Amino acid sequence: MKFAIRLCCVLAVLFCLASCEGAQTRDQDRQRLQQLQVLSKRANNSNTQLRITHEAVQIYKRYRGRAAAGVNVEKTLNNRVRDFESKVVIVDGVPRQGGAFWESIKGATGQIPDEVWQNAQNFFKTSSKTLVEGIVTYLMNLLVQSVGVVGK
């Protein structure tokens, strides 16, 4: 009987530690998402924006599929993430060839006018900032909901 009581106590402590670790990870991810959101709004360089977007996408991938209520929003985000990943190749967290996908095109041809080049960079920055904002909004709501469920 004493063994069963001790075993229950040990299991209860382990369960509490595991749930605290999950809460700590969620809190760290929430804080990092807030940082990425601020950095994304301030980023003027397309390579910096690319790294920010890539990190936000990686956090999103850890949490996707967990909220039944946000199925439509998640479906839209999944499509946008797939589109982003199909256009930008990331190797070990760094853009291939040191930059966004069109940089290799410009280096190869040298024929892209500066105005077109600038418009492409602006489009990329705007679309990736929008993706980061969508991911942050979705995950912040998801993380707040998960804290509310745990707290009840």
C-alpha positions as a printed Julia matrix, in Angstrom:
152×3 Matrix{Float64}:
   0.0    0.0     0.0
   2.83   2.41    0.86
   4.46   1.6    -2.47
   1.28   2.5    -4.36
   0.96   5.81   -2.51
   4.62   6.66   -3.17
   4.25   5.72   -6.81
   1.19   7.95   -7.14
   3.08  10.85   -5.54
   6.06  10.38   -7.86
   3.78  10.2   -10.9
   1.93  13.34   -9.77
   5.22  15.24   -9.39
   6.41  14.06  -12.82
   3.1   15.09  -14.38
   3.35  18.55  -12.79
   6.92  18.98  -14.0
   5.99  17.95  -17.53
   3.06  20.35  -17.68
   5.2   23.2   -16.3
   7.81  22.55  -18.97
   5.13  22.71  -21.67
   3.86  25.98  -20.25
   7.39  27.36  -20.16
   7.94  26.43  -23.81
   4.65  28.07  -24.79
   5.64  31.19  -22.88
   9.06  31.29  -24.6
   7.41  30.85  -28.0
   4.88  33.58  -27.19
   7.68  35.97  -26.21
   9.71  35.11  -29.32
   6.66  35.65  -31.54
   6.19  39.1   -30.03
   9.86  39.87  -30.74
   9.56  38.6   -34.31
   6.47  40.74  -34.85
   8.33  43.88  -33.76
  11.43  42.97  -35.78
   9.31  42.27  -38.84
   7.64  45.67  -38.66
  11.05  47.36  -38.45
  12.9   45.25  -41.04
  13.93  47.08  -44.2
  16.32  44.45  -45.55
  14.8   41.55  -47.51
  17.33  39.05  -46.11
  16.52  40.06  -42.54
  12.81  39.78  -43.29
  13.44  36.35  -44.81
  15.12  35.08  -41.62
  12.32  36.51  -39.46
   9.65  34.88  -41.61
  11.49  31.56  -41.62
  11.68  31.54  -37.81
   7.99  32.43  -37.48
   7.12  29.6   -39.88
   9.16  27.13  -37.8
   7.28  28.12  -34.64
   3.98  27.85  -36.52
   4.83  24.32  -37.63
   5.23  23.22  -34.0
   1.69  24.31  -33.15
  -0.36  23.75  -36.29
  -3.14  21.21  -36.11
  -3.89  21.86  -32.44
  -6.89  24.18  -32.7
 -10.11  22.72  -34.07
 -11.81  26.12  -33.98
  -9.28  27.72  -36.35
  -9.42  25.15  -39.17
 -10.17  27.69  -41.92
  -7.56  30.15  -40.68
  -5.02  27.36  -40.36
  -5.81  26.1   -43.86
  -5.15  29.58  -45.24
  -1.92  29.88  -43.26
  -0.79  26.43  -44.43
  -1.3   27.53  -48.05
   0.62  30.76  -47.47
   3.46  28.9   -45.7
   3.63  26.36  -48.56
   3.75  29.21  -51.06
   6.52  30.95  -49.1
   8.57  27.77  -48.8
   8.18  26.93  -52.49
   9.65  30.3   -53.48
  12.43  30.56  -50.93
  14.98  27.85  -50.28
  16.39  27.87  -46.75
  19.39  25.71  -45.84
  20.21  25.52  -42.11
  18.26  28.71  -41.44
  20.14  30.7   -44.1
  18.83  31.59  -47.54
  20.5   29.59  -50.29
  23.25  31.59  -52.01
  23.05  34.17  -49.25
  19.82  35.84  -50.35
  16.27  35.62  -51.53
  15.36  33.64  -54.6
  15.49  36.54  -57.06
  19.03  37.55  -56.08
  20.4   34.5   -57.86
  18.35  35.44  -60.92
  19.71  38.99  -60.98
  23.28  37.76  -60.58
  22.86  35.27  -63.39
  21.29  37.6   -65.93
  22.32  41.11  -64.91
  19.45  42.3   -67.11
  16.82  43.1   -64.48
  16.22  46.86  -64.31
  16.72  48.45  -60.9
  13.08  49.54  -60.7
  11.84  45.98  -61.26
  14.41  44.69  -58.76
  13.25  47.19  -56.13
   9.58  46.38  -56.78
  10.31  42.65  -56.36
  12.09  43.28  -53.06
   9.26  45.49  -51.8
   6.68  42.88  -52.79
   8.64  40.17  -50.99
   9.03  42.25  -47.83
   5.35  43.18  -47.79
   4.09  39.65  -48.39
   6.44  38.1   -45.83
   5.54  40.76  -43.24
   1.88  39.91  -43.84
   2.65  36.2   -43.36
   4.51  36.88  -40.1
   1.62  39.01  -38.85
  -0.89  36.27  -39.71
   1.19  33.6   -37.98
   1.72  35.74  -34.87
  -1.98  36.62  -34.59
  -3.07  33.0   -35.03
  -0.51  31.54  -32.62
  -1.02  34.21  -29.96
  -4.74  33.39  -29.93
  -3.94  29.67  -29.83
  -1.45  30.06  -26.98
  -3.85  32.25  -24.98
  -6.57  29.62  -25.45
  -4.25  26.82  -24.33
  -3.33  28.75  -21.19
  -7.05  29.32  -20.51
  -7.78  25.6   -20.9
  -4.91  24.62  -18.61
  -5.96  27.2   -16.02
  -9.57  25.92  -15.78
